[in-house]
Amino acid sequence: MFDVIPPTDQLAPATSALLLFDRAMRIRAIGPDIVRAAQQLNAMTDHQLSELGINRSDIEDTIERFI
C-alpha cells in the first residue's frame, strides 16, 4: 500500500519543471503580440514616448529579444 504513494521529494522537481514549461509556453504565445505592440510604439515620436515614460532603446531591445 505505501509503495503506491510516491515520495513528495520526487514530485517537487516534476512540478517545478511543469510550471516552468507552462510559463515558457505562455510567454512564447504572447511574443508576437509583444513585438507588434513594440513596433507600434516604435512608430511614435521621441516626444510622445517620453510623455509615456518609455525609452526608444527599451522598445528596440524588446523587439530584438522576442524576434
Summary of the structure (lengths in Angstrom):
residues: 67
radius of gyration: 20.7
end to end distance: 51.7
largest distance: 69.5
contacts: 130
relative contact order: 0.10
helix: 84%
strand: 0%
